């Protein structure tokens, strides 16, 4: 059966059966040569018989000899076939052009063919192998030479297998190929073994690449060294880039490590112990890598070393990790020593295993004293001054509660009777020897400060209570005075009104001034009451309908000429919001001329509303506009009023989240009136839908 030429170039060891087939094939060629020679002699004799009648007797004798030779040849061929059948699984005969198989004895490997079969290629050869098998056969027919192949076939049981075969051309007397004779055998198991070996080698190479492990073998008798592909890569070389020798590897070792590495190799050879060595190598590009070498020496029966086998692992990453770990441990130890808090490490029995110097400074003990348990002789105190039992120590609670215990204040009473106050936290550790970590801070100064603060707080509370009592007493006197003065003012106002109606001339003027004085006294009492409410009422702000407040206050001045364009908006305020409009409208009425006109505007802006109360009365001089809203500051009527109304307005506007100021009604012309303006935020979801209306009071 034909097979791909490249598959015959394998490196497997020839079997005894392979040798037998080759020997038999050679024997077939020798017999074929002898048959061809006898057939040529017979043909010559037959031609001579036709030309020379007188030699008939001689021809009969020769013919007899020829027949005898052919019988002997037939017997030899039969014997040869029997030998081939005994040594090969398949025997076959093919036509000269290989178009049909004339006979095939497949044994149990291939299906037998008794009759000539022209579909042998499709029935026996794997489809993927058919094209190149045909090409090999075509070249063999052209050259008329023996050829052999290995390829896949469909076996008698229907499964896929492999076969190795050899085909020999059979020539006639004229040298023409009259048929092909061949023998084949089943090599399926060998092919599977080869495939398993290839897979195993690939897996080994992949494993070495993943683990950065290369291998080598050194035949000491032949001084023959072999490296795996991964070992080449570890050394910074391409696989098979150079011929591996002991000197080649030695040259790769870092100069500072070379002598020690060579000494260990020689020691392994001399002593017979496995070699374990770690050293640096230098790659061709100058890169330095760390490797670990493990080797073993194989010896002859007489003990002479004959082979060294070993592995070389790239451990650069591990070395870098170890170095980083050492550096990290160094930093950790430095932090352990320098942290500004006391640190101690305890085992499961609460025995101190390690401490930093700061802890000794805090507890006024040396590190050696702490490690030997000197702290156990001291008395520990709760924050309330009672003694703290050991079961309440954070170190004890960590073990029983199996969780971190944080920020426990503990007083430590020293031998001299003084107390050190500490704040201790304990954290469990996931180590078999180190079970917990304690941090200790010195909070003695903090405790002293807290104690001083507590005493100060107690003193302030006491004073606050005294002030509240004094304020309550003052308010009581103020309430009595306000009540009595208000009653007196009411009576005085009645009599003043009567006098104004009854008197005339200078007496009428005096009576009117008396009535105005009584009214100012009542206003003072009202402002004082308002200021008290500002100081005592601190309730939360709620949405208030600004339009309703303005309309109600306009109604309180029935004789005034007030223009107002309503705006349906709510602002955050309380029940003191009307006081703002009472003061601003009242001031305009009080200080304006009899025909003064007042305009109230509400303009909605992005961040709230702008409210303006404008009048046509005497304006406010520029020099006092900035301080007009300060307490006891009088504006347009010096010597009249106590200067509290505008101060109250500013206080309320500020409470509601706005600001207040005064401008000229007509810019640059203060004599034409003033415009008192203030802003207020808009309450959330407070804009009311509806149409505006115009309100005027005259």
C-alpha positions in Angstrom: 0.0 0.0 0.0 1.4 3.4 -0.9 2.3 5.9 1.8 3.8 9.4 2.2 7.6 9.5 1.6 8.1 11.8 4.6 6.5 9.4 7.0 9.2 6.9 6.3 11.8 9.2 7.7 11.1 8.6 11.3 13.5 8.0 14.1 12.0 4.9 15.5 14.2 1.8 16.0 13.8 -0.8 13.1 12.0 -4.0 14.3 13.1 -7.6 13.5 10.0 -7.8 11.3 11.2 -4.8 9.3 14.6 -6.5 8.7 12.8 -9.8 7.6 10.7 -7.9 5.1 13.8 -6.2 3.6 15.7 -9.5 3.4 12.7 -11.2 1.6 12.3 -8.3 -0.7 16.0 -8.5 -1.7 15.5 -12.2 -2.3 12.5 -11.5 -4.5 14.6 -9.1 -6.6 17.4 -11.8 -6.9 14.9 -14.5 -8.0 13.3 -12.0 -10.4 16.6 -11.3 -12.0 17.3 -15.1 -12.4 13.8 -15.6 -13.9 14.3 -12.9 -16.4 17.6 -14.4 -17.4 16.1 -17.9 -17.9 13.2 -16.5 -19.9 15.6 -14.7 -22.2 17.6 -17.9 -22.8 14.4 -19.8 -23.4 13.3 -17.3 -25.9 16.6 -17.5 -27.8 16.3 -21.3 -27.9 12.9 -21.1 -29.3 14.0 -18.7 -32.1 16.9 -21.0 -32.8 14.6 -23.9 -33.1 12.6 -22.2 -35.9 15.7 -21.5 -37.9 17.7 -24.7 -37.6 15.7 -27.9 -38.0 18.7 -30.0 -37.8 19.2 -29.0 -34.2 15.7 -30.2 -33.2 17.0 -32.8 -30.8 19.2 -30.4 -29.2 16.3 -28.0 -28.9 14.2 -30.6 -27.2 17.0 -31.2 -24.8 17.3 -27.5 -24.1 13.5 -27.2 -23.9 13.5 -29.9 -21.3 16.1 -28.1 -19.4 14.2 -24.9 -19.7 11.0 -26.5 -18.4 12.9 -28.0 -15.6 14.3 -24.6 -14.7 10.9 -23.0 -14.9 9.5 -25.6 -12.6 12.3 -25.0 -10.2 11.7 -21.3 -10.5 8.0 -21.8 -9.8 8.8 -23.9 -6.8 11.2 -21.1 -5.6 8.5 -18.5 -6.1 6.0 -20.6 -4.2 8.5 -21.0 -1.4 9.3 -17.3 -1.4 5.5 -16.5 -1.3 5.2 -18.8 1.7 8.1 -17.1 3.5 6.6 -13.6 2.8 3.2 -14.8 3.9 4.7 -16.0 7.1 6.5 -12.7 7.8 4.1 -10.1 6.5 0.4 -9.5 7.1 -0.5 -8.4 3.6 0.6 -9.7 0.1 -0.7 -8.2 -3.1 -0.1 -8.1 -6.9 -0.8 -5.0 -8.9 -1.2 -4.3 -12.6 1.8 -2.7 -14.4 0.0 0.7 -14.3 -1.4 0.2 -10.8 -4.9 0.8 -12.1 -6.1 -2.4 -10.5 -5.2 -4.8 -7.7 -5.1 -8.3 -9.1 -4.8 -10.1 -5.9 -4.6 -9.0 -2.2 -4.2 -11.3 0.8 -5.0 -9.0 3.7 -4.9 -11.5 6.5 -6.8 -10.0 9.4 -5.5 -6.5 8.7 -7.1 -5.6 5.3 -10.1 -7.0 3.4 -9.0 -9.7 0.9 -9.4 -9.1 -2.8 -9.8 -12.3 -4.9 -11.0 -10.7 -8.2 -9.2 -7.8 -9.9 -10.4 -4.5 -8.3 -10.1 -1.1 -9.8 -11.5 0.7 -6.8 -8.8 -0.3 -4.5 -7.6 3.3 -4.0 -11.0 4.4 -2.6 -11.6 1.2 -0.6 -8.2 1.0 1.1 -6.4 4.4 1.2 -7.5 7.3 3.5 -8.9 10.2 1.4 -6.3 12.7 2.6 -3.5 10.4 1.6 -4.7 9.4 -1.9 -3.3 12.4 -3.9 0.3 12.1 -2.8 0.2 8.3 -2.8 -0.8 8.4 -6.5 2.1 10.8 -7.2 4.6 8.5 -5.6 3.3 5.5 -7.6 3.5 7.6 -10.8 7.2 8.4 -10.2 7.9 4.7 -9.4 6.2 3.5 -12.6 8.3 6.0 -14.6 11.6 4.9 -13.0 10.6 1.2 -12.7 12.2 1.0 -9.3 11.4 -0.6 -5.9 9.7 1.9 -3.5 8.2 1.8 -0.1 5.7 4.0 1.8 3.8 4.4 5.1 0.3 5.7 5.0 -3.2 5.4 6.5 -5.6 2.6 5.5 -9.1 1.5 6.2 -8.7 -1.8 8.0 -10.9 -4.9 7.6 -12.8 -4.0 10.8 -13.7 -0.6 9.4 -11.3 1.4 11.7 -8.4 3.6 10.6 -4.9 2.2 10.7 -1.4 2.6 9.4 0.6 0.3 7.1 4.2 0.1 5.8 4.7 -1.6 2.5 7.3 -2.3 -0.2 6.5 -2.8 -3.9 8.8 -4.6 -6.4 8.3 -4.4 -10.2 8.2 -7.8 -12.1 9.8 -7.5 -15.6 9.4 -9.8 -18.7 12.2 -10.8 -21.0 12.1 -7.5 -22.7 12.5 -5.6 -19.5 8.9 -4.4 -19.4 7.0 -4.3 -16.1 4.3 -7.0 -16.3 3.1 -6.6 -12.7 4.1 -5.4 -9.2 4.5 -7.6 -6.3 4.4 -6.2 -2.7 4.1 -7.0 1.0 2.7 -4.8 3.7 2.3 -4.9 7.5 0.3 -3.2 10.2 2.2 -0.4 11.9 -0.8 1.2 13.7 0.5 0.5 17.2 3.9 1.9 16.3 2.4 5.0 14.9 0.3 5.5 18.0 3.4 5.0 20.2 5.2 7.6 18.0 2.2 10.0 18.3 2.1 9.5 22.1 5.8 10.1 22.3 5.4 13.4 20.3 2.6 14.5 22.5 4.6 13.6 25.6 7.6 15.6 24.3 5.3 18.5 23.5 3.7 18.4 26.9 7.2 18.2 28.6 8.4 21.2 26.5 5.2 23.1 27.4 5.6 22.2 31.1 9.2 23.3 31.1 8.3 26.6 29.4 5.5 27.3 31.9 7.7 26.4 34.9 10.8 28.0 33.4 12.6 24.7 33.9 15.1 23.4 31.3 16.8 20.0 31.4 20.1 18.6 30.2 22.0 15.4 29.9 25.8 15.1 29.8 27.4 11.8 28.6 30.7 11.9 30.3 32.2 9.1 28.3 31.5 10.7 24.9 31.5 14.3 26.4 28.2 14.8 24.6 25.9 17.4 26.1 22.2 17.9 25.2 19.9 20.7 26.2 16.2 21.1 26.1 14.7 24.0 24.2 13.7 25.7 27.4 17.2 25.6 28.7 18.3 27.5 25.6 15.6 30.1 26.3 16.7 30.4 30.0 20.2 31.2 28.8 18.8 33.8 26.4 19.5 31.7 23.3 17.2 30.4 20.5 16.7 26.6 20.6 19.6 24.7 19.0 21.3 28.1 18.3 24.7 26.7 19.4 26.3 23.4 20.1 25.9 22.8 23.9 29.2 22.1 25.7 30.3 22.3 29.3 32.4 25.3 28.4 29.4 27.0 26.8 27.4 26.8 30.0 30.3 27.7 32.2 30.7 30.9 30.1 27.1 31.9 30.8 27.6 31.8 34.6 28.1 35.1 36.3 31.9 35.7 36.9 31.3 36.2 40.6 29.5 32.8 40.9 31.5 30.7 38.4 34.1 29.2 40.7 31.6 28.1 43.3 29.3 26.6 40.6 32.1 24.6 39.0 33.2 23.4 42.5 29.8 22.0 43.2 29.5 20.2 39.9 32.9 18.6 40.5 31.9 17.7 44.0 28.8 16.0 42.7 30.8 14.0 40.2 33.4 13.0 42.8 31.2 12.3 45.8 28.2 11.0 43.9 25.7 13.2 45.8 23.0 15.1 44.0 24.0 18.7 43.2 21.9 21.6 44.4 23.2 25.0 43.3 21.9 28.5 42.9 23.8 31.0 40.8 23.4 33.9 38.4 23.8 33.7 34.6 24.5 36.5 32.2 22.5 36.4 28.9 24.0 37.6 25.6 22.1 40.8 25.9 23.6 41.5 29.4 20.5 40.6 31.4 21.3 38.8 34.7 19.0 36.0 35.7 19.0 33.7 38.8 18.9 29.9 38.2 18.6 26.9 40.4 20.4 23.7 39.3 19.6 20.2 40.5 21.7 17.3 39.1 22.3 13.6 39.7 25.2 11.4 38.6 24.6 8.0 37.0 27.5 5.5 37.4 28.6 2.3 35.9 28.6 -1.0 37.9 32.2 -0.3 38.8 31.2 3.2 40.1 32.7 5.3 37.4 30.5 8.3 36.5 29.0 8.0 33.0 26.1 10.4 32.9 24.9 13.6 34.6 21.3 14.5 34.3 19.7 17.6 35.7 17.3 20.5 35.5 17.9 24.2 35.5 15.0 26.4 36.7 14.8 30.2 36.2 14.1 31.5 39.7 14.6 35.2 39.0 11.1 36.2 39.9 11.3 34.2 43.1 14.6 35.9 44.0 13.1 39.3 43.2 10.1 38.4 45.4 12.5 37.3 48.2 14.4 40.5 47.9 11.2 42.5 47.9 10.1 40.6 51.0 13.3 41.2 52.8 13.0 44.9 52.0 9.4 44.9 53.1 10.4 43.2 56.4 13.2 45.8 56.9 10.7 48.6 56.3 8.1 46.9 58.6 10.7 46.5 61.3 11.7 50.2 60.9 8.1 51.3 61.2 7.7 49.0 64.2 10.5 50.8 65.9 9.6 54.3 64.9 5.8 54.4 65.1 4.6 57.1 67.6 2.4 54.5 69.4 3.3 51.6 71.5 3.1 48.2 69.8 3.3 44.8 71.4 2.8 41.3 69.9 1.4 38.6 72.2 0.8 34.9 72.0 -2.4 33.0 72.9 -1.4 33.1 76.6 -1.0 36.9 76.5 2.7 36.6 76.8 4.6 39.5 75.2 6.8 38.3 72.4 7.9 41.7 71.0 7.6 45.4 71.8 8.8 48.6 70.3 10.6 51.3 72.4 7.7 53.7 72.4 5.6 51.3 74.5 8.4 51.3 77.1 8.5 55.1 77.1 4.7 55.2 77.6 4.6 52.7 80.5 7.9 53.9 81.9 9.4 50.3 81.6 12.3 49.0 79.5 11.7 46.6 76.6 13.4 43.9 78.6 11.1 44.5 81.6 8.1 44.3 79.3 9.3 41.0 77.8 9.7 39.6 81.2 6.2 40.5 82.4 6.9 43.5 84.7 3.7 45.1 83.6 1.7 42.4 85.4 2.5 43.9 88.8 0.7 47.1 88.1 -2.9 48.1 88.9 -5.3 48.9 85.9 -8.2 51.3 86.2 -11.4 51.8 84.4 -12.4 55.3 83.2 -14.8 55.5 86.2 -11.9 55.0 88.6 -12.7 51.4 89.6 -10.2 48.6 89.1 -10.3 46.8 85.8 -10.1 43.0 86.1 -7.9 41.0 83.7 -11.0 39.6 81.9 -11.7 43.1 80.6 -8.3 43.6 79.1 -8.4 44.0 75.3 -5.9 41.2 75.1 -8.2 38.9 77.0 -11.3 39.9 75.0 -9.6 39.3 71.7 -9.2 35.6 72.6 -12.7 35.2 74.0 -14.6 37.2 71.5 -12.4 36.4 68.4 -12.7 40.0 67.1 -10.9 43.3 67.2 -11.3 45.3 70.4 -10.7 49.0 69.7 -10.2 52.2 71.7 -10.4 51.1 75.3 -9.2 53.7 77.8 -7.2 52.1 80.6 -5.4 53.8 83.5 -2.1 52.3 84.6 -1.1 53.0 88.2 2.6 53.1 88.6 4.6 52.1 91.7 4.8 55.7 92.8 1.0 56.0 92.8 0.8 58.2 89.7 -1.5 57.1 86.9 -0.7 56.8 83.2 -3.8 56.9 81.0 -3.7 54.9 77.8 -5.9 54.0 74.9 -5.5 50.4 73.8 -6.7 48.5 70.8 -6.2 44.8 70.2 -6.3 43.0 66.8 -6.2 39.2 66.3 -3.5 37.9 64.0 -3.8 34.8 61.7 -0.5 33.3 62.8 0.2 30.3 65.0 2.8 32.1 67.2 1.7 35.7 66.8 -1.9 35.7 68.0 -2.6 39.4 68.6 -1.2 42.9 68.1 -1.8 45.6 70.6 -1.4 49.4 70.1 -1.1 51.7 73.0 -1.3 55.5 73.0 -0.5 57.8 75.9 -3.7 59.8 76.5 -2.7 61.2 79.9 -2.7 64.8 78.7 -6.0 64.2 76.9 -7.5 62.9 80.1 -6.3 66.0 81.9 -7.7 68.2 79.2 -11.0 66.3 79.3 -11.2 66.7 83.1 -10.5 70.4 82.9 -13.0 70.7 80.1 -15.6 68.8 82.2 -15.0 71.1 85.1 -15.3 74.1 82.7 -18.4 72.7 81.2 -20.0 72.2 84.6 -19.1 75.8 85.5 -20.6 77.1 82.2 -23.7 75.0 82.8 -24.0 76.5 86.3 -23.5 80.0 84.9 -25.9 79.4 82.1 -28.5 78.4 84.6 -27.8 81.5 86.6 -28.1 83.6 83.5 -31.3 81.9 82.5 -32.7 82.7 86.0 -31.5 86.3 85.7 -33.0 86.5 82.2 -36.3 85.1 83.4 -36.3 87.5 86.3 -35.5 90.4 83.9 -38.2 89.3 81.5 -40.6 89.2 84.4 -39.8 92.8 85.3 -40.0 93.8 81.6 -43.3 92.1 81.2 -44.6 93.9 84.2 -43.2 97.2 83.0 -44.4 96.7 79.4 -47.9 95.8 80.7 -48.1 98.7 83.0 -46.6 101.2 80.6 -48.9 100.0 77.8 -51.9 100.5 80.0 -50.7 103.9 81.0 -50.1 104.7 77.3 -53.6 103.6 76.4 -55.1 105.9 79.0 -52.8 108.8 78.1 -53.6 108.3 74.4 -57.4 108.6 75.2 -56.9 111.8 77.1 -54.5 113.2 74.5 -57.0 112.6 71.8 -59.7 114.4 73.9 -57.3 117.4 74.4 -56.6 117.6 70.7 -60.2 117.8 70.0 -61.0 120.3 72.8 -58.1 122.7 72.6 -57.0 125.2 70.1 -53.9 127.4 69.4 -50.8 126.6 71.3 -52.6 124.4 73.6 -53.8 122.3 70.7 -50.2 122.0 69.4 -49.0 120.9 72.9 -51.8 118.3 73.0 -50.9 116.9 69.6 -47.2 116.6 70.6 -48.3 114.8 73.7 -50.3 112.4 71.6 -47.4 111.8 69.3 -45.1 111.1 72.2 -47.6 108.6 73.6 -47.7 106.9 70.2 -43.9 106.7 70.0 -43.8 105.2 73.5 -46.3 102.5 72.3 -44.1 101.8 69.2 -41.0 101.4 71.5 -42.9 98.9 73.6 -44.0 97.1 70.4 -40.4 97.0 69.1 -39.1 95.7 72.4 -41.7 93.0 72.3 -40.7 92.1 68.8 -37.0 91.9 69.7 -37.9 89.6 72.6 -39.7 87.3 70.2 -36.7 87.3 67.8 -34.5 86.1 70.6 -36.9 83.5 72.1 -38.8 82.1 69.1 -36.5 80.0 67.0 -39.0 77.7 65.3 -38.5 76.3 61.9 -39.4 78.2 58.8 -42.4 77.1 56.7 -43.8 78.2 53.3 -45.7 81.5 53.7 -47.9 83.1 51.0 -46.1 86.4 50.4 -49.1 87.9 48.6 -51.4 87.3 51.5 -49.0 88.9 54.0 -48.5 92.0 51.9 -52.3 92.4 51.3 -53.0 92.1 55.0 -50.4 94.7 55.9 -51.7 97.2 53.3 -55.1 96.8 55.0 -53.5 98.1 58.2 -52.9 101.5 56.6 -56.3 102.4 55.2 -55.5 106.1 54.7 -52.2 105.5 52.7 -51.9 105.5 48.9 -50.3 102.1 48.2 -49.8 100.5 44.8 -49.1 96.8 44.7 -48.9 94.3 41.8 -49.4 90.9 43.3 -47.2 87.9 42.8 -48.3 84.4 43.8 -45.2 83.0 45.5 -44.3 81.4 48.8 -41.2 82.1 50.8 -39.7 80.3 53.8 -40.6 82.4 56.9 -42.5 82.4 60.2 -45.2 84.5 61.8 -42.9 87.5 62.2 -42.7 88.1 58.4 -45.5 90.8 58.5 -43.3 92.9 60.9 -41.0 93.7 57.9 -43.8 95.3 55.9 -45.3 97.0 59.0 -42.0 98.8 59.6 -41.2 99.7 56.0 -44.8 100.9 55.1 -45.1 102.6 58.5 -41.8 104.5 58.0 -43.0 105.6 54.5 -46.3 106.9 55.9 -44.7 108.4 59.0 -41.9 110.3 57.3 -43.6 111.1 54.0 -45.6 114.1 53.1 -49.5 113.8 53.5 -49.7 113.0 49.8 -46.8 110.4 49.8 -47.2 107.5 47.4 -46.0 104.1 48.2 -45.3 101.3 45.7 -44.7 97.6 46.6 -43.1 95.4 43.9 -42.3 91.7 44.0 -40.0 90.4 41.2 -39.3 86.7 40.8 -35.6 85.9 40.1 -33.6 82.8 39.4 -32.6 82.3 43.1 -35.6 83.9 44.8 -37.7 87.1 44.9 -36.8 90.7 45.1 -39.2 92.8 47.2 -39.1 96.6 46.9 -41.0 99.2 49.1 -40.7 102.6 47.4 -42.1 106.0 48.5 -42.0 109.6 47.2 -41.2 111.1 50.6 -37.8 112.5 51.7 -35.0 110.1 50.7 -32.1 108.8 52.7 -28.7 110.6 52.6 -25.9 108.6 51.0 -23.7 108.9 54.1 -26.0 106.9 56.3 -27.4 104.3 53.8 -24.7 101.7 54.8 -25.4 101.9 58.6 -29.1 102.6 58.4 -30.1 99.1 59.5 -27.8 99.1 62.5 -29.4 99.3 66.0 -30.3 102.8 67.2 -29.4 104.3 63.8 -31.9 107.0 62.7 -32.4 107.8 59.1 -34.8 110.3 57.7 -35.9 111.9 61.1 -33.0 112.6 63.4 -34.1 112.9 67.0 -37.3 111.0 66.3 -37.8 107.3 67.1 -35.4 104.9 68.8 -33.9 103.4 65.6 -35.0 99.8 66.2 -37.5 99.2 63.3 -35.0 98.8 60.4 -32.7 96.8 62.7 -35.6 94.4 63.3 -36.2 94.3 59.5 -32.6 93.3 58.8 -32.6 90.7 61.5 -35.7 89.0 60.1 -34.5 89.1 56.5 -31.2 87.6 57.5 -33.1 84.8 59.4 -35.1 84.0 56.3 -31.9 83.7 54.2 -32.0 87.1 52.4 -30.4 90.5 52.5 -31.8 94.1 52.8 -30.5 97.5 51.6 -31.8 101.0 50.6 -31.4 102.9 47.3 -32.7 106.1 45.8 -36.1 105.6 44.2 -34.6 107.6 41.3 -30.9 106.9 40.9 -28.8 109.9 41.9 -31.7 111.9 43.2 -32.3 111.1 46.9 -34.7 114.0 47.4 -37.3 112.1 45.2 -37.8 109.3 47.7 -36.3 106.0 48.9 -36.5 102.4 47.8 -36.1 99.8 50.6 -35.3 96.4 48.9 -34.8 93.0 50.3 -34.4 89.4 48.8 -36.0 86.2 50.0 -35.5 82.6 48.8 -38.4 80.8 47.3 -39.8 77.9 49.3 -39.5 74.5 47.6 -42.3 73.6 45.2 -44.0 76.9 46.3 -44.9 78.7 43.1 -48.6 79.1 42.9 -50.5 79.0 39.6 -53.0 81.8 38.9 -53.5 85.2 37.4 -52.3 88.4 39.1 -54.5 91.2 40.2 -53.8 94.9 41.0 -54.5 96.2 44.5 -54.5 99.9 45.4 -55.3 101.6 48.7 -55.9 105.4 49.0 
